[in-house]
Amino acid sequence: MVKDYPDLCPINNNDFGMKAAIYERYGAPEVVQVKNVPQPVPGANDLLIRIYATSVSSGDARIRRADPFAARLVFGLFKPKRPILGYTFSGVVAATGAGVTHFKSGDEVFGSTDMTMGAHAEYLCLPENGVVIPKPAQLSHEEAACLPFGAHTALHYLQLANIQPGQKVLIFGASGAVGTAAVQIARIMGAQVTGVCSTANLELVRSLGADEVLDYTNPAHTPAPESFGVVYETVNKTPLEACFSPLKKGGKLILGAALLKGMIAGHFNGMLQGKKVLAGVALNDLPKLRRISEWATEGRLKVVIDKTYSIEEIAEAHRLVDSGRKRGAVAVRV
């Protein structure tokens, strides 16, 4: 009999199961293992989605590690409450509940589960009114699965910063999943974009439309003091001093990946320096997902994928994310 995880979704009470990447304790990548679990059954207003691709994000890796420790208060104090990670997905509607009106079996869809997770599996139940829309035909399932996390996060913060045409924007971590999307979206908004990344990724960031690219390993490439209206730190690796220094008085610093301690320090320093700090949680919503889908359909927003793994190799995908050296997103084919 397959192990029962009743909190994931209503399930069959029989031996019919599906593959899922399960983590039953917090820890290193090897705690994630592919096992057989019951296949979910859609409720009256739900979609049953056969997942073709998903992604492993920095958010998945943080939850897996319980980093910070306080994450256990949300995701399970002693062990994970929800053993299947995964925020984003792309696939095909396999079945619908009786009350579903906007989707039908066979529709290609993509989207995000947000804090309910569960996308690292063959099947997923999601409400029809959840963050799910038709997949652009121009995108592969792997590209569609990797689009929501980085692009939605970037769009959320850049809208919050109220980017204006011609404004100078500096992006730290410009070669990551969020950074590659932020470079492109800031350019779509009309900003003059400077990206900061490692030597190996300079050409990648240039190819995404950055007006200037700085190599953080080269001391000569230090951003000029007080020369940017917006500074976006996407990876939680840049010291606060280095983030505030290039920012003009009255400018906005986006701490998009900061933890609570970093947010508090950022806001305190911002008040002292007359600079505004933007931080917090970027939850997915349908208007933003539709916007980034339109940009991807038009070819204005490209998805950068470092590597694609099979579901059986998902621990290796986590290992690449943990390394901090990935370019763009990490896809998983289910």
Number of C-alpha atoms within 10 A of each C-alpha: 11 14 11 14 15 12 10 19 17 15 19 14 12 10 13 13 20 16 18 26 25 21 22 16 17 20 16 14 20 12 16 25 17 20 16 19 22 25 26 20 19 22 18 13 15 22 28 23 28 22 26 21 29 35 35 28 25 21 16 18 22 18 19 25 19 22 15 11 11 12 15 18 10 12 18 16 14 11 14 20 17 19 22 24 28 23 26 29 35 32 28 22 22 18 20 25 18 12 11 17 10 9 18 15 13 13 16 22 22 31 31 30 22 18 14 15 18 27 30 29 27 24 26 26 25 23 18 20 13 16 21 22 21 16 22 18 10 12 17 15 26 24 26 27 33 31 33 30 27 22 27 25 23 26 23 18 21 21 13 13 20 11 20 16 13 12 17 20 28 31 28 25 26 34 31 27 30 29 28 30 29 33 31 26 25 26 22 14 17 15 22 20 25 23 28 27 21 16 13 10 16 19 12 18 26 16 10 22 20 26 16 14 24 23 17 18 12 10 9 9 12 15 19 10 12 13 17 24 21 30 26 27 26 26 21 15 12 14 10 17 10 14 21 25 18 22 26 19 17 13 22 25 29 25 25 23 22 20 15 13 8 16 19 14 13 25 18 14 17 21 11 10 16 13 21 22 25 18 20 14 12 16 13 21 17 14 10 17 22 18 14 21 24 14 15 19 16 12 12 14 22 19 22 22 19 15 14 18 19 15 24 18 16 26 21 16 24 23 15 19 22 17 8 12 12 17 23 23 28 28 29 24 22 25
